[in-house]
Amino acid sequence: MGWTLTPTRTAKYDRFDMTISEFPTPPLDYSVERDWGRLISQAIGRLLHGKSNNVLDVTLGAGVAATTVSDARIGVNTFPIPVAVTANAAGIATPYVVDSSRVNGSFILVHASDSDDDKTFKLILIG
């Protein structure tokens, strides 16, 4: 197809940014208006392709019944949707959030307690 990936293309919107989990957001102010418009256009293009910076990787603690998840994108109304990534994660009941634990920046996931230390989930953050 003629696409090439080079280290200098990290801010460009192309087919290769589909594999990364964090995408650049345009600055609120930019000295060159034309370049700023291009950054806005690229960000909108990523959003239209489902790239919205709302997925976290979380590994639940072994031998504990709750794990604190911290991230700047979490707010008091954030709803996490857990998706199991490993077999041990798929084998336990779906973790849930205690509503009273929600604060800006973190929440507590309650889950099964066992000795497995590779219970990894992707959390889709909504809201």
N, C-alpha and C positions, 0 to 999 in steps of 0.2 A: 504494500500500500504506500510505501514511500515514507512512512513515519520513522523518525529516528529519535532516540532518547539520549539527551546529553544533560550533564549536571547543570548547565546554565538555563535549562528550560523549566525549572521548578515552579515559576510563577505563571507559566503558560497553561491554558486550558487545552489539553489534547487527550488522546486516548489513553495515555499512560498514567494519568492521575487517578484512574479507577481503582488502583491497587493500594493507595495510601489511605490512612484513616483520618488524617487531619488535612484540611484544605485551607489555603490562605484566604483571609478576609480582607476586603479592600480597606484602605485607611479612610478615616472620616474626612481628611483634608489632604490634598496633594497639589504640589506646585504646578504641575503640567496637566492642564485640564483634559487634553486628549488622552494621555496615558491613564488618567484617573477614570475616564469613561470606559476605557478598555478593561481595566481591572473590575469595574462594576459589571460590565457585560459578561466577563468570564465567571464572576461569582454567581450571577443569575443563571448562566448556562450550567454550572455545576449543580445548583439547586434543582433545576429542571431535570437533571439526570440522577437525582436522589442523593447527592453528596452534600449533606447538611451538617456535618460535624456533630452528630448526636449519638455516637456509639462509643461505649466504654468497654474495655476488657477488664473483667473482675475475676479473681481467683478467691474462692471462699476458703476461710481458714480451717485447718484440720483440728478436730477435737474441740471446736467451739460451736455455739448455736447461733451466733450473730457475727456479721462482718460490717464494719463501718466503711461506707463508700464516700470518698471525698473528691469533688471536682468543682471547678468554678462555674460550670454550666448547670449545676444542680440548683434549683430554687425550691421554695416551699410548696409549689404546685407541680413539681416535676413528677411524672409517672414513669418508672422504669419498666421496660418489658424485657424479662430475661430470656435469652436463647442459649441453650446448652451447647458448648463447643467440644467438650471431652465426654468420653463414655461415663466416667464417674459423675459428672454433672448431670447427664441425662438420666442417671439411675436414681437420683434423689427427687424428692418432691420439689416443685417449683418454689424458689425463695420468694418471700414477700417483704414489703416495707411496712414497718410500724408507723402509722400516720403521725403519731406524736414525736417521732424522731426526725421528721423533715425540718430542716433549717436551710438557709441559704448556704450552699457549699457542701452539704453532706446529708446522708440519710443512713439508716441502719437496715441491712437486709437480714431477716431471720430465716434460718435454714436448718436442715438436718445436721446433726453433729455426728461425725464419724472420723476414722483415722486417715481417710483419703485426702491427700494434699493437692490433687490436680483437678479439683472441681472448678473448671473455668467456664464462665458465661460471657456472652456479649450482652451488654445492657443497652437497649435502645431508649434514649431519653426523650420523652414527649412533654412539652410544656415548659 
